[in-house]
Each structure stands twice: as C-alpha cells, then as structure tokens.
C-alpha cells in the first residue's frame, strides 16, 4: 500500500490499495456490515486539502447461504 494514501470504508482501512491515476483507486473492502457507509480517501502532503469523502457511497450485501452439509456422524 502507498504509505501516502489511505482509503477507508465506514472508518475501517481498505487493503491491497492500488493507485492508478488521480481519478482511479482500487482497494479491497474491509470485512464489515452496513449500508450507506462513507468512503474516505486521504492523500498525505497535499497542499489544498488532503481528504476526499464520498458520503453514504458504499453498502455491503447481506451474506447468502446456498446450502449446508451436516457433519459426518
């Protein structure tokens, strides 16, 4: 992860962040639950503000269980 850039969702840090351009960042969302969570991108050392917010921009889908198998006797 770029030590000058931090990305978080709902206050929890993202992992495996890649910075592609000033308009495109990709990261792995942290485990969590919730809807309408804020996304924060912080770039340290910027002259004109260092934090951008996307308010209420991310929601986790509820988990889906497709089946189960009882343990063997």
RAJOCOR-V752796 format. One record per residue. N is the residue number from 1. SS is DSSP state (alpha for helix, beta for strand, coil for the rest). BURIAL is I if it has 16 or more other ideal C-beta (glycine too) atoms within 10 Angstrom, else O. Layout:
BEGIN
N,SS,BURIAL
N,SS,BURIAL
END
This chain:
BEGIN
1,coil,O
2,coil,O
3,coil,O
4,coil,O
5,beta,I
6,beta,I
7,beta,I
8,beta,I
9,beta,I
10,coil,I
11,coil,O
12,beta,O
13,beta,O
14,coil,I
15,beta,O
16,beta,O
17,beta,I
18,beta,O
19,beta,I
20,beta,O
21,beta,O
22,coil,O
23,coil,O
24,beta,O
25,beta,I
26,beta,O
27,beta,I
28,beta,O
29,coil,I
30,coil,O
31,coil,O
32,coil,O
33,coil,O
34,coil,O
35,coil,O
36,coil,O
37,beta,I
38,beta,O
39,beta,I
40,beta,I
41,beta,I
42,beta,O
43,beta,I
44,coil,O
45,coil,O
46,coil,O
47,coil,O
48,coil,O
49,coil,O
50,coil,O
51,beta,O
52,beta,O
53,beta,O
54,beta,O
55,beta,O
56,beta,O
57,beta,O
58,beta,O
59,coil,O
60,coil,O
61,coil,O
62,coil,O
63,coil,O
64,coil,O
65,coil,O
66,coil,O
67,coil,O
68,coil,O
69,coil,O
70,coil,O
71,coil,O
72,coil,O
73,coil,O
END
